Amino acid sequence: MADSWLPSLRTATAQEGFELATKLARVGVKLTQPSAEVRDRVRAAYEQDAAQLIASSQVIAIHFQTVAAANNYWRD
């Protein structure tokens, strides 16, 4: 990606932090599979698979841990 879409991990609130964590996960998928056609095709399979949905939630949770730590857990 040529554009800087992630200037900082700092967010004002935990809610914004979670939204950033979700975006990190989505961008990671997009970079891993750059073809929108392929992503659309496989989405039909994983959206019905509980194990894959749980795995997606785990990725977001890991990103959220990183963002929370970067924000000192919003203790400022």
TIDONU-435881 format. One record per residue (C-alpha): residue in three letters; residue number from 1; x, z, y. Coordinates in steps of 0.1 Angstrom, whole numbers. Layout:
   resn   resi    east      up   north
    ALA    NUM       X       Z       Y
...
***
This chain:
   resn   resi    east      up   north
    MET      1       0       0       0
    ALA      2      15     -10      33
    ASP      3      -8      11      55
    SER      4      -2      48      58
    TRP      5     -35      62      47
    LEU      6     -22      97      40
    PRO      7      -6     111      71
    SER      8      -9     147      60
    LEU      9     -23     170      33
    ARG     10     -35     194      60
    THR     11     -73     197      63
    ALA     12     -94     221      85
    THR     13    -116     234      57
    ALA     14    -117     237      19
    GLN     15    -146     211      19
    GLU     16    -124     186      36
    GLY     17     -96     195      12
    PHE     18    -118     188     -18
    GLU     19    -128     154      -2
    LEU     20     -92     146       2
    ALA     21     -85     156     -34
    THR     22    -112     132     -45
    LYS     23     -98     104     -24
    LEU     24     -63     110     -39
    ALA     25     -78     106     -73
    ARG     26     -96      74     -64
    VAL     27     -66      59     -47
    GLY     28     -45      67     -77
    VAL     29     -69      48    -100
    LYS     30     -69      19     -75
    LEU     31     -31      17     -75
    THR     32     -29      21    -113
    GLN     33     -55      -7    -118
    PRO     34     -55     -30     -87
    SER     35     -82     -53    -101
    ALA     36    -116     -44     -88
    GLU     37    -131     -66    -115
    VAL     38    -115     -46    -143
    ARG     39    -123     -13    -126
    ASP     40    -160     -23    -124
    ARG     41    -160     -35    -160
    VAL     42    -146      -3    -174
    ARG     43    -166      20    -152
    ALA     44    -197      13    -174
    ALA     45    -179      27    -204
    TYR     46    -164      59    -188
    GLU     47    -195      68    -168
    GLN     48    -213      75    -201
    ASP     49    -184      94    -217
    ALA     50    -184     131    -211
    ALA     51    -147     135    -221
    GLN     52    -136     109    -196
    LEU     53    -157     124    -168
    ILE     54    -142     158    -176
    ALA     55    -107     143    -174
    SER     56    -116     128    -140
    SER     57    -127     162    -128
    GLN     58     -94     176    -140
    VAL     59     -74     151    -120
    ILE     60     -94     160     -89
    ALA     61     -89     197     -96
    ILE     62     -51     192     -98
    HIS     63     -51     173     -65
    PHE     64     -72     201     -50
    GLN     65     -47     227     -60
    THR     66     -20     207     -43
    VAL     67     -41     203     -11
    ALA     68     -50     239     -11
    ALA     69     -14     250     -14
    ALA     70      -4     227      14
    ASN     71     -31     244      36
    ASN     72     -20     279      26
    TYR     73     -54     282      10
    TRP     74     -70     280      44
    ARG     75     -58     315      53
    ASP     76     -46     306      88
***
